[in-house]
């Protein structure tokens, strides 16, 4: 079984009844350009029943540069192979830095609604896309923290002296400051575009505020006894949160479900604009199951808010769900069980 | 599973770094298949190395004498000590033919996750050596990894005010293309840039 689709620049609408495979198609594009599924961590589930492997090949143009060719193969053993222009990549994370793709699925509501961990993860993903040179900082900080926590526990168990925590306190403090700096850079790059995209979608003064949380060596030293007691580092950017507010109201606590959805979409549009501006490369947007939840005015605002030059794939159950005020899609793909027909 | 003797061989091989059960089995079967002399030559080499090779009293490098060749060489500058993680690092630095000082082999890098604490490395010996020999410079040449950096930081802190401490520069590999450099290396190379003379 194979499907070949040519997608034009601009907007492509993927139209079909519930359960025919619209999300599948969007997910295939995500796997093919990011190396990971939008829906599950277990990508082997994406393999057709009875088949040995699934493969997505994508070809396209990047802002400045020749055509790229990307190939992602997932085998039933769970092994994943990723080739970019014929060169094997060590991990799919590399692909995320190379090809910017932003996706919305109903699960993404958790970015506003969920706990601080979801927002930190989201911010760090944005960080990798917006500032690729600092993409490794969150992971480095996490490793340093794991070393310090291991040292704390070994001290508590009497396996090591207190001085063994010292080098990791210094490493955690230095990398924590670096992580804060990168997160602040991302938050401030998003600030104005976010206010604009929020306004467009009807959320006044939308803001994502990051409070720096890195602890200095002196602060970490002061809490050393408590940290040893608990076996974990009790201060730092691994505990920070991002406050997403409209008109000063924190949407996690005081936003309606609709407002929370709009905030997630506004974040996505803002990031698309930042990536386009900073990297000179408009990202690919994958928007699943979003039009049905918005009123006519906001549907039009969302489609009109897609930054120039971005290619976007949007799912809809009927053609009527496509906003009539916004420019029509460049292509409509009708999805039927097992088929996708471009019209 | 096979015979107690074979099982023992496999379990001994499994204790080697980087060797899992499958590899250990393959190695064991290989050793049983080759001529007796070949297999025993390996056993003899292990025995000879273990009996004759030890660690240099001064620097911790591998040696058959009490003091290694570098430490025993009067032409080497004993006031400059280069600190490395492993004996293999000494070989790499020696290949440059640039370095005329002596070495200090730590035997690893700090990593609480792997249970490696300061007292497991030859750090105290280094501090004593600096004090005793009036060392003028300590070159920290631990790996540019997180554990290597933390180890360098820990030692530097303890040597502060007692001697000059330097750290190997990190940057771009010679003869390579900027295009293929990873962002971290390139970032470090950028922050460590220097004036063109």
Interface residues (C-beta under 8 A of the other chain):
Chain A: X132 X133 X134 X135 X136 X140 X143 X144 X146 X147 X148 X150 X151 X154 X159 X160 X161 X163 X164 X166 X167 X168 X170 X171
Chain B: X110 X111 X112 X113 X115 X117 X118 X119 X146 X147 X149 X150 X151 X153 X154 X157 X183 X184 X186 X187
